[in-house]
Amino acid sequence: MLSWSEKYRPRRLSEVVGNEKAKHELIEWAERWINQDPGRKPAILYGSAGVGKTSAAHALANEMGWEVVELNASDQRTAAILKKVAGVASSSRGLLKGGFRLIILDEADNLHGTADYGGSREILRIIRSAQNPILLTANDLYGISKAIRDECDLIQFKAIRKSTIVAQLKRICKSEGIVCDELALKEIAEGKHDLRSAINDLQAIAEGKSRITINDVVTGLRDRKESIFNLLSLIFRGEDMEDVFKASYNLDETPEALIHWIDENLPRQFSEDALARGMSYLSKSDRFLGMVKRRQNYRFWRYASFLMICGVIQAISGAIDHDRRFVRYQPPSYFRKISQTRGKRRLMIELGLKIAKATKTDEEYGRLRLIPLLREIFRDMDRAAAITAEFELTQDEVSLILGEKGKKRAKEIVKLAASIREERKMEEEEGVMEGAGVITTSSDRVEAQSERSERGGGQKTLFEFG
Ligand SMILES: Nc1ncnc2c1ncn2[C@@H]1O[C@H](COP(=O)(O)OP(=O)(O)OP(=O)(O)O)[C@@H](O)[C@H]1O
């Protein structure tokens, strides 16, 4: 069955509710392309999930009569594929009326996985030579590299107001022939800022009903929220393996998320042998999750789920009678850490790429091996400044290399690096002048040379110790 969020995906910009300013900016942006305005650029539509960014992009293309070439997160966005698909699309004009192809790159803030290696650079190349309009969408604007951001127009999609959500839900109910009181719709919209999740909740609650009341909503929403807690309690109570495994089919979470829930809560409920055995099943399960990632083969999810659910039930079977105490399950702390360190990890990857480029190695080597080495080398201020100048590192990147409490030192290093770069530029200019015969006398040269050594420039090699 088609999900309602797909069924009711807006086809025209006027059907995209809310975000009037963003829609207006989008139309102006499209006009710049139509008029071949010299200031036309690709654009980034950014804002939280489910507020209509992708829908607006498609609706725009539909209204303009533009063909759409779309790459989304599930595509293997290797640089090679990007080159083939987006490269072709961005250099040759479409055939339909309007004459453009609109290239939509969904989740452009998610370009850092292995599959996307090199993708960021490729996108930059494509947007620089674009002959067709390109729209990137992103939840996190700062998840897109600065280089790309600088080359794009930015259009923000804001959270959708509760009243707007309610009005849209009302329209859907009407079209589905469902009688629904306003209070129930308000309850669904409560605390939400996007339409996708509101529509999904409405559909789940309305299934098999021709009328929805506030009670249906309250119980419906509670059931959905509790499903992960229910599953955990079925596992930890050691219920029938087959039943629990089947119950997991209805869970609105991936095995990748479920393993974190089990991992977080298993030690809260069990200890010693049962815990050790349970953890060993989780580690086996995790290997299959790794295979899913590496090979992009989702069939392994089944084995992973089997091991984390049935394996854990098996592992704790002897301990259940001892461990019947009530435990309040907690969401995985891993999720919290991930969201807290997201920006830092991204910066780390960008730094790895920069170092890799400068040292002709790869990103992983740069990040895992060379950053720790640089941390040691950076104890020496002069060398730190020389490398910073050579690699063109920013203050944030130097701070990252220095680690905790390195902020102040990073500032000094970057300042010194700037003066080294300045000095080098002067030296180059002097060289040119010398070549052109401007500095002719030997005393001029001696003066220039002694000035340089006074400033201490150009004496040490970058990685020289001691
Ligand atoms: N502003 C809107 N007007 C009408 N429907 C919307 C709007 N926003 C979201 N929807 C509904 O939610 C669904 C998902 O929206 P869409 O894919 O456009 O969101 P998005 O902002 O691109 O999210 P993501 O960042 O996850 O890609 C649409 O198919 C539509 O049913």
PDBQT file of the ligand as one rigid body, heavy atoms in Angstrom, charges set to zero:
ROOT
HETATM    1  N1  LIG A 501       5.482  21.585   3.206  1.00  0.00    +0.000 N 
HETATM    2  C1  LIG A 501       4.828  20.450   2.877  1.00  0.00    +0.000 A 
HETATM    3  N2  LIG A 501       3.640  20.510   2.247  1.00  0.00    +0.000 NA
HETATM    4  C2  LIG A 501       2.967  19.387   1.944  1.00  0.00    +0.000 A 
HETATM    5  N3  LIG A 501       3.405  18.153   2.233  1.00  0.00    +0.000 NA
HETATM    6  C3  LIG A 501       4.568  18.026   2.866  1.00  0.00    +0.000 A 
HETATM    7  C4  LIG A 501       5.342  19.175   3.218  1.00  0.00    +0.000 A 
HETATM    8  N4  LIG A 501       6.435  18.772   3.845  1.00  0.00    +0.000 NA
HETATM    9  C5  LIG A 501       6.385  17.441   3.897  1.00  0.00    +0.000 A 
HETATM   10  N5  LIG A 501       5.268  16.984   3.306  1.00  0.00    +0.000 N 
HETATM   11  C6  LIG A 501       4.851  15.572   3.255  1.00  0.00    +0.000 C 
HETATM   12  O1  LIG A 501       5.933  14.814   3.796  1.00  0.00    +0.000 OA
HETATM   13  C7  LIG A 501       6.526  13.999   2.790  1.00  0.00    +0.000 C 
HETATM   14  C8  LIG A 501       8.016  14.125   2.890  1.00  0.00    +0.000 C 
HETATM   15  O2  LIG A 501       8.414  15.410   2.536  1.00  0.00    +0.000 OA
HETATM   16  P1  LIG A 501       9.796  15.726   1.818  1.00  0.00    +0.000 P 
HETATM   17  O3  LIG A 501      10.432  14.468   1.321  1.00  0.00    +0.000 OA
HETATM   18  O4  LIG A 501       9.591  16.796   0.838  1.00  0.00    +0.000 OA
HETATM   19  O5  LIG A 501      10.595  16.274   3.041  1.00  0.00    +0.000 OA
HETATM   20  P2  LIG A 501      12.110  16.715   3.114  1.00  0.00    +0.000 P 
HETATM   21  O6  LIG A 501      12.132  18.044   3.783  1.00  0.00    +0.000 OA
HETATM   22  O7  LIG A 501      12.755  16.631   1.767  1.00  0.00    +0.000 OA
HETATM   23  O8  LIG A 501      12.688  15.631   4.091  1.00  0.00    +0.000 OA
HETATM   24  P3  LIG A 501      14.135  14.908   4.113  1.00  0.00    +0.000 P 
HETATM   25  O9  LIG A 501      15.098  15.936   4.612  1.00  0.00    +0.000 OA
HETATM   26  O10 LIG A 501      13.947  13.779   5.058  1.00  0.00    +0.000 OA
HETATM   27  O11 LIG A 501      14.408  14.464   2.697  1.00  0.00    +0.000 OA
HETATM   28  C9  LIG A 501       5.953  14.470   1.465  1.00  0.00    +0.000 C 
HETATM   29  O12 LIG A 501       5.785  13.391   0.579  1.00  0.00    +0.000 OA
HETATM   30  C10 LIG A 501       4.626  15.074   1.852  1.00  0.00    +0.000 C 
HETATM   31  O13 LIG A 501       3.639  14.074   1.927  1.00  0.00    +0.000 OA
ENDROOT
TORSDOF 0
